[in-house]
Amino acid sequence: MTATSSELTRALRHAGIADARDDALTVGMYATDAGLYRVPPRAVVFPRHTDEIDATLEVARGLGVPITARGAGTSCAGNAVGPGIVIDTARHLGRVLEVDRDSATALVEAGTVHATLQARAREVGLRFGPDPSSHTRCTIGGMIGNNACGNRALGYGRTSDNVVAMDLLTAAGRRLSATTSVAGGPPSLTGDDALVGELTRLADDHLETLRTEFATFGRQVSGYALEHLAPERGRDIGRMLVGSEGTLAIVTQARVRLVTDPPATCLAVLGFEDIYAAGDVAHLLKGLGAVAAEGIDSRIVDVVRTRRGPRAVPDLPRGAAWMLVEVPGEDAATARAAAERVCREIASTDSLVVTDPAHARALWKIREDGAGLSARSQRDRPAHAGWEDAAVPPARLGDYLRAFDALLEEHDVQGLPYGHFGDGCLHIRLDIDLTAPDATERYRRLVEEAADLVAAHGGSLSGEHGDGRARSALLPRMYRPETMALFGAVKHAFDPDNLLNPGVLVDPAPVEADLRIPAARRVAVPLAFGYPEDGGDFGQAVHRCTGVGKCRAAGTSSTVMCPSYLATGEEKDSTRGRARALQEMLNGTTITGGWAAPEVHDALDLCLSCKGCSSDCPTGVDMATYKSEALHQTYRGRLRPRSHYSLGRLPQMARLASRAPRLVNAMTSLPGLKRITLPAAGVDPRRSIPSFARQTFRTWAQGEGMIASAAQAAGTDHPVAIFVDSFTDHFSPQVGRSTVALLREAGFTPFVPAEALCCGLTFISTGQLDAAKKTLADAAHVLAPVVAAGIPVLGIEPSCTAALRHDLPRLVDSGAARQVAGGVRTVAELLAVAIDEGRWTAPDLTGTEVVAQPHCHHHAVMSWAADEALLARTGASVTRLGGCCGLAGNFGVELGHYEVSVKVAEQQLLPAIEAASPDAVVLADGFSCQTQIADLSERTGVHLVELLARGT
């Protein structure tokens, strides 16, 4: 009798495996990777050392349970999902064990993230050559499994060209050590002489097949790399194992070759009439010394402009398609000369040599985000992996592109093509409707015809991601029956019981089996948010997450997501993990409790609602909105958590507190009372609650005669309506007063609408969306005449400004709501107008050191570009931080969140403050950011208007 999941987990724990899980949330999250397939495992193991992998294999053998090894789960072909035990090596086995400068090698554990290895290697002036676009989160073990390549494979080769040695475990429990020919000496495999003998016999019996069917061009990755078993290649079993997708053995450690970066590189950008013309000349670039030759066209560039604004796309040559060609040199001048030669010798519509590193980085970012950006087609429909990375000989790429586009047109399917053109490898996701009744049949017909097209062009179904569940069943369209039988024989030699990643490469299920999206159900209840970008379909919204895993990447100075994952390292605390939980909720098989399911709320609990994913996730996942919707659906008409009443109704509470601020301040600050009152309100007593102001900003503004209607203000010079948020009004009115002074100095006439308005932010973050809708509708009703009169509405608090811009039109479906959302401005945006019109000059802040913590919502919704440009005009020395401050509105204040809130602050904010000089200004417009800074450091955060006042 087959063991149940709980019996399996008990057996694993009894075998000494400390972290083995079979809960519905974990099973649901690990049921899919970055591909289209959904195969729920029975258990997930997070080994802490190699012995635990060995013990897992022993349990699996005894119970006959299959095993799938997984790194970061960024595989696009369903390579990292399986029906038995999934082994996640990334959680604990991510150490760089050694970097040897003399031998130019590094020893790493299987779960080591590529970027972690690169950081260590750079310390001694080296790097690991292959660089896939997922380098900030993919693991070396995963790269070995799929024979990953990356943008610079022209210069550095595939992973198989860079693995010196490996330690492996077979399903039978054999410990193997493989040395490859990359080491410069004869390859060897030790640990199983019988296995070596069997592989030698198979190779000798099929030498013609090995010499004619394999290694026909550089990106032939599909199937097993059996060419390495030929005697003239040294019978290199180790190199053959690279790219075997975890079906033959499990890698535990690897020694990899490191290389020296060229002294200089330069980027040539070639413009073409269309992508076919780019494909026609791509094969010429390697001969011109290119180490990278990447193709994109206007379809993907237009998506970037639409989602991120025109500034997100730097200057490009004339054309509708482009190739980014990187060439090396002994110095900058030599590299530039090589780039100029590329521009001269390659026939193109136009060309550009890029010497500015920032310009080059922006172009490479478009290419790196391709897997996410291409997840929506030009028709704004979901585009799916599955036919993601076919490759053809580079000289045939142009013809293949023409034929492939014709095939897609026949099937009424679109995609955004991009890829490693110099290697003949094309990446594309297809917008076939997988929710239609005949979806699976249509999908199968399409990929079968695509496979025939690739084979007709002498190509490979996979050019670097492996075959997985997406393409294994198509391999007979590329290989002869004798070759397929040889694959099976090699699999049997390593894994006679078929325990390692069954169904991949050998004996696969049909390509249409186990597709994830057709299993999702539509939401039956009315939704609070409109989800206009997803056709009003919540399912389509959460399935925006393709699993590329950018939310698992370490934060940089320009990204925010995903702060809680960086603090905990748990998949459930990543944007991807939360999206998977919601997808499983809709599927209703592993997570069965609907909106109120404990697993859903466990996944959403540590979401800070920072909105970082809405801008930083290439596919535009908006987890803050999804969390708000889930809370709304769960608690509508029911008793809510205490913090929803206290923190969720903060504006109302603040208005009451303003009548007796001294009394309220005493209740929330005196130690004795604080230990009673704060927990009763669902607030952590370790938090210091900001003091209520004795005079609100509105009261001050009324005394200044600033209360006016749109009609009254319209006759003044450059009128501006100040949106008085609850935080500025009740806690930091001095910021409001400084804002007024600055606006007047810039030639504006600020006024305050007579009605007390609210953006509903705290209602939104706690999922009280009926109240939020009414609050926002009232605000839109008052502000619509203001905007209609051509008067901008100024937001002082970033989170409230973002709520008006982003949440208002999604919760309130009216012309007034959309009009107001389009009329809201930030301080920096207004001052940019004053500068352009010559009414104001930025103050001179030369010599001022600024550590800037942009509010997450500011970054995600408004962009911090205007603020950055304004600060540059002042001459201040600015260090811009990424990540979240960790407080995030009500999140860091609530009971149960304090420790994570502090850990998030420790990612970037607190180290930057500690490293800054004593005289440095900590710029933090967000009231929550200022509160966190005050709580966890000796510094005080200031608003932009207060910083600018220092220079006047």
Buried (B, 14 or more C-beta within 10 A) or exposed (E): EEBEBEBBBBBBBEBEBEBBBBBBBBBBBBBBBBBBBBBBBBBBBBBEEBEBBBBBBBBBBEBEBBBBBBBBBBBBBBBBBBBBBBBBBBBBBBBBEEBEEEEBBBBBBBBBBBBBBBEBBEEBEBBBBBBBBBBBBBBBBBBBBBBBBBBBBBBBBBBBBBBBBBBBBBBBEBBBBBBBBBBEEEBBBEBBEEBBEBBBEBBEEBEEBBEEBBBEBBBBBBBBBBBBBBEEBBBBBBBBBBBBBBBBBBBBBBBBBBBEBBEBBBBBBBBBEBBBBBBBBBBBBBEBBBBBBBBBBBBBBEBBEEBBEEEBBBEBBEBBBBBBBBBBBEEEEBBBBBBBBBBEEBEBBBBBBBEEEEBBEBBBBBBBBBBBBBBBBBEEBBBBBBBBBBBBBBBBBBBBBBBBBEBBEEBEBBBBBBBBBBBBBBBBBBBBBBBEEEBBEBBBEBBBEBBBBBBEBBBBBBBBBBBBBBBBBBBEBBBEEEBBEBBEBBBBBBBEEBBBBBBBBBEBBEBBBBBBBBBBEEBEEEBBBBBEBBEEBBBBBBBBBBBBBBBBBBBEEBBBBBBBBBBBBBBBBBBBBBBBBBBBBBBBEBBEBBBEBEBBBBBBBBBBBBBBBBBBBBBBBBBBBBBBBBBBBBBBEEEBBBBBBBBBBBBBBBBEBBEEBEEBBBBBBEEEEBEEBBEEBBBBBEBEBBBBBEEBBBBBBEEEEBBBBBEEBBEBEBBBBBBBBBBBBBBBBBBBBBBBBBBEBBBBBBBBBEEBBBBBBBBBBBBBBBBBBBBBBBBBBBBBBBBEBEBBBBBBBBBBBBBBBBBBBBBBEBEBBBBBBEBBBBBBBBBBBBBEEEBBEBBEBEEBBBBBBBBBBBBBBBBBBBBBBBBEBBBBBBBBBBBBBBBBBBBBBBBEBBEBBBBBBBBBBBEBBEEBEEEBBBBBBBBBBBBBBBBBBEBEBBBBBBBBBEBE
